[in-house]
């Protein structure tokens, strides 16, 4: 915004032999509108980052609460809670940040033969997968 004011001040100092007063007014108006647009974009970007940080902080607490249940194997109820939480995080990431955050959030872990013996279904989250996603949310909050 200061740059906009400096350019307008410089335009006002231009002698009438170079630009007519009407041309100076038009140039000042164009610079002013451009400056307002740039400022508006920056304010909106800051708003989105602040909203994302606030909402992700709330979701981080919910994610941590889910991971505190690691004493029990993942069952249908925990999987549903984790998926609901993960979907909420993805909505916030998509709305207030960009799609690259969603890609980074979708951490997948390797499935192995032991998973079949644990009683967990292949489509269910694994504890380390949930914990890794919680850590990703922590990273996002510090990045933005």
Secondary structure, 3 states (H helix, E strand, C coil): CHHHHHHHHHHHCCCCCCCCHHHHHHHHHHHHHHHHHHHHHHHHHHHHHHHHHHHHHHHHHHHHHHHCCCCCCCCHHHHHHHHHHHHHHHHHHHHHCCHHHHHHHCCCCCCCHHHHHHCCCCCCCCHHHHHHHHHHHHHHHHHC
